[in-house]
């Protein structure tokens, strides 16, 4: 005899994000992306990252 599956939590109980919270998240994402893109403009950083990736193999 099969046991019934345990109930899974639903997202219906979670409170929706407020407007300022959603804006703050998007601002944080934009700042992080800008910082990452700024790192790519530095040749020394790119060489160091390539060396780290190559060292993994």
ABEGO torsion letter per residue (X at the ends): XBBBBBBBBBAAABBBBBAAAAAAAAAAAAAAAAAAAAAAABAAAAAAAAAAAAAAX
